[in-house]
Amino acid sequence: MKIDLHTHILPRDWPDLDAKYGYGGFVRLEHYKPCCARMMIGERVFREITENVWDPKRRIEECDRVGVSMQVLSTVPVMFSYWAKPADGLDLSRRLNDHIAEVVRAHPKRFAGLATIPMQDPDLAAGELERCLCELGLRGAQIGTHVDANPHSGRLDILNLDNASLQPVWSAAEQAGAALFVHPWDMLGKERMPKYWLPWLVGMPAETSLAICSMIFGGVFERFPKLRVAFAHGGGAFPFTAGRIEHAFHVRPDLCATDSEANPKSYLANGNTSARFYVDSLVHDPDALRLLIRLFGTQRVALGSDYPFPLGETHPGELIESMKLSAKDKKRLLSGTSLEFLGMS
């Protein structure tokens, strides 16, 4: 059994959101030939996609080909739209969430779903999360590594995940038992990285490490001890800089330990104690995966492929299956961790 925690989906069609909301910046789909579409932002091509992004039948065929039993569906992160007016962000979230729920209902043994929520308004986000769990049967939400909120108030506030204003989201997720999957978007330093696909290669891992450090140093896990959080792409740069982060905590507590006195490494696996949060397995390298297993334990590492995009694992689970691990550990990595994270039996 293989459960792919990290996959992305879109509806085949949606209205012209620029026209609907009265201002620009939203994604639209341009179906320019059979089975293919362009994701457009204004006149700019953001990405070309094929039918496996929106067609459940095609997804199931491709899953069967590589032995994936179930995909966990979440939106494409460019759709977060945290910069939008809160009411519009909520409207877009509901449209995307209703679509994911429809796909899950049609194929309940092949798909589970994660919502998107308008993090620019934490109260609206908490309400939409509760709706998605209670009414739609989704397992939680995918959120970004930061929130670019309030641009329509005349300023742009960049909120990291330790920001106190986000506590309604953490509280709602903890109380409802929701799983939160953190995926990087709108990468830091992108203005300095216009070439070589560097925002995806450098910015994304840095974004994820920033999110993890914000939640650790900000004491989010201490205030919400039952919160279940997973981070995409193997935790980004965090696992490989964990020693540096812990060292800084010891030598500059005046800077690092202002909001939490917990050693950052106390959040990682120690003996029979599992790590405090989860990561997916998408690291493309056996040595990197060994490090993840050592730092987090198999109980906190879940198969994730980033299907159906090119930086993902083409054959989901192939890296795990290639490793010299016990059958028990492989089973845990391929399905058991996702089942626990999602609260599924």
N, C-alpha and C positions, 0 to 999 in steps of 0.2 A: 504494500500500500504506500502510495506517495501522495502527500498533500503539499501543494505549492502555495506557500503563504503570500508570495509577492507576485501578483499578476495585475495587469491593468486592462480596463474595458471602457468603452464609450457607447452611447446610443448611436444608431446609424444616422439619425437626423435630429436636429433641434432648431428652434427659430433663430433668426438673426438677432443675436443678443444686443449688439450695438444699437440696432433700431428699437428693440423692445425696451431697453433701459435708458436710452437717450444719450449715451456717451460711449466712447470707443475703448478698445483694449481686450475685448472678449474673443474667444476662439470660435471660429465657424468652420464647418466642414464643406469642402468643395469636391464633390464626386465627379472627377474629370474623365474617368474611364471605368469600365466594369471592374468591380472588386478592388478598386483603389480610390483613395481620397487624399486631399491635402488639408492639413490643419492650418488654417490661415488666421493671422492676427493683423487686421488691416489688410495691406497689400503684401505683407511678408509671409512667406511660407515657413511655418514653424517646423513642420515634420510631415513627411509622406507616410501614410499608413495603408494597410491592406485589410481585407475583410475579416481577418482573424481578430482584429480589434473590436469589431461590433457583432460578429456572427457567432452565436453560441454553437451552432452545428459545426462550423469550421473548427472552433476551439476544441470541441469534444473529439473530433477526428484527429487533431494534432496531439491531444492528450493521450488518446488510445495508442497512437504511433510510438510514443515514448514512455508509456506506462504510468502516466499521471492519473491517479484515481479521482482527485478533487483539486480544483483551483479555488483560491480565495480571491475574490474580485474586488478591486478598488479602482477609483477613477485615475486618469492620467494627471499627474500633479500640476501641470500647467492650468488645469481647470479649477484649482483651489480658489483663485480670484479673491484672495483676502483684501486686495486693494479696492474692491468694489464697495459701493454703498451697502450697509448691512442688510437692508430689506432685499436688495437684488442678490446679494450673496446667499441669503436664505432661499430665495426662489430658485436659484440655479442649483443649490445643494439638493433641494427637494426633488427637482427634476431628475438629477443624476441618481439620487438614492432610490427613487421609485423605479427607475429603469433597472438598477442592480437587483432590487428585490423581485422584480418581475422575472428576470433571468433565473434567479435562485429558485423561485417558486416553480418554474417550468422544469427545472433540472435539479431537484434538491439533493440528489446523491452525487452530483458532479460539481456543484458550486456552493460556496458560502460567500457571504458578502460583508464588506466594510463600507461604512458610509463616508461621505465628506460633509464637513460641518463648517459654518461661517465663523471662523475663529476671530474675525475682526469685531465680533460682538459676542463675548463669551456667554451671555445669558441666552441669546438666540441659539448659539452652538450647543449649549447644554440641553435646551428644549428639543432641538432637532435630533440630537443623539438619543434622547429618551424615546422620541417618536420612532426612530429607526429600530431600536431594540424591541419596544413594546408592540408596535403596530406592524412593522415590516419584517421582523424576524432576523435582522442583520446582527452580526456578532460584535460590532464595535465600530470604530472609525479609523480612517487614515487621516493623519494631520501632517502639516508641514513642520520644518525644523525651526521656523520663526514665523512671525505674523507681521506683514507689512500693512498696518491698519491706518485708518483715518485720513487717506489722501484727499478726500473731498471736504475736509474741514480746513484746508489751506496748508496743512503740513503732513509730512509722512512720518509716522511713528513706527520704528522697527522694534518689535517686541520679541525678546528671546523667551524661551519656555519657562524661565524662572520668574517672569513678570507676575506680580501679585494679581493683576487684573484677570489672569487666566484661571484662577482658582475655581470658579464655577464649573469649568469643564472638567478639571481633575475630580472635583467632588461628585459631579454627576456620573462620571465614568466609574469611580470607585463604588458608589452606592449601587449602581446598576450592574456591576460586574462586567463592564464593557472592556474589550481589548482595544488598545490604541497602538496603531502601527505608524511610526514616525518616518516620513520619507522626505528627503531634501528637495527643496525647490528655491528658485530665485537666488542662485548661489552667490555667496560673498566674493568680492573681488572680480566679478565677471567683467567689469569695465577694463581690467588689466589683462584679460585673457580672451582677446577676440579671435585668436588663431588656434589651430591644432586641436579643436574640441576640448580645450582646457577647462572650461566651466564644468563639464561632465567628468573629466579625468582628475582634476585637482579640487575644484570648488565643491563638488558633491561630497567627497569624503571629509573635507574640512567642515562643511555645513553640519554633517551628522555628528562629528566630534563636538562641535560647538553646542549642539542641542543636548547631547549627553552630559557634557560638563555643566551646562546651565542648570539642568535638572538636579545633578548631584550637588554642586556647590550652592545652589539655591534652596536646597532642603526639600524639594518637591516630594521625593520618595519618603522622607521622614514624616512629612505632614500627612501623606496619603499612603500608608503602609500596604494597603491592599490593591493599589493601582497596578494594573498589568500593562506594561509598555514594551514594545519591540522596536528595534531600529533597523532600517534597511541597510543593504550592502555591507553586511558583517560589522555594523557599527562604524563604518567609514574609517577615519584615521585614528579613532579612539584606541582600539586594542594595541596599536603599534606605538602609541605615545603614553600608555597608561603609567609606565614607570616615571616618565618625565612629569606627568600630572601629579602623581603621588609625591615625588621629590619636591615640587613647588609647594604642595600643601604643607610639608614639614618645614621648609626653609623660609617661606613667606606666608605664614598663617595670617599676618595682618592684611594680606591681599586676597588669599584664597579661602580662608576659613571664617569669613565675616558673617555668613548666614547659615552655615552648617559646620559642626565640629566633627563630622564623620569623615574618616579617611576614605578618599576615592576608591582605594583598592578593597575596602570593606564591602563594596557593592559587587565584587567579583567572586567567583567560586573559591571556596576554601574547604578542603577536605570533603566531607559529605554535605556541606552547605552549598546550594546552588547560587548562582549570581542573582542579583536583585532584579535585573531586567533581561530581556531577550534580544537576540540578533538573528538575522537570517544568514544563510550559508553562502551568499553570493560574493565570493572573494576570488574565484578563478585560479586559485593556486593551492596545492596541497599543503605547503608549509603554512600558509596563512590560515587554512582551515584547522590545522593542528593547533595553532596558537589560539584560535577562537575556542576550540574544545577545551584547551588547558585553562583559559581565562574564565570561561562561562560554564563549562560542563555541558555534556550532551543534553541535559535537561533544559538548557536555555538557548540552544541553537536549532533553528528550524530551516528546512528546505525552502529556499526562495529563489526564483529564476529571473524575475523582471520580464516575464513573457508579456507581449511578444516583441520586445524591442532589441536592437542589435547589441547593446551592452550586457544583455542577459546571458544566462546559461542556455545554450542552444538545445541541449538534451538535459532537461531538469533532473537533478539528482545524480548525474554522471560522476561528478567529482566525489560526492559522498560514497557512491558505490565502488569507486576505484581505490578507496583508502583501505589500509589494513586495520579494520575495526571489527569488533565482535558483532555478531548478528543482532544482539540486543541493542548495541549502540547505533547501528545503522537503522534499525527499526525506529528508534527514538528520534534520530535526526530526520528521517524521511517522513514521519507522520506523527509520532507521539508528542513531540514538543508543540507542534501546531495545534493538535487536539486540545492540549492543556491550555495553551495561550488563548485559544478561541472559546474555551469553556464548553467544548463538545465532547460527547462520549463516543 
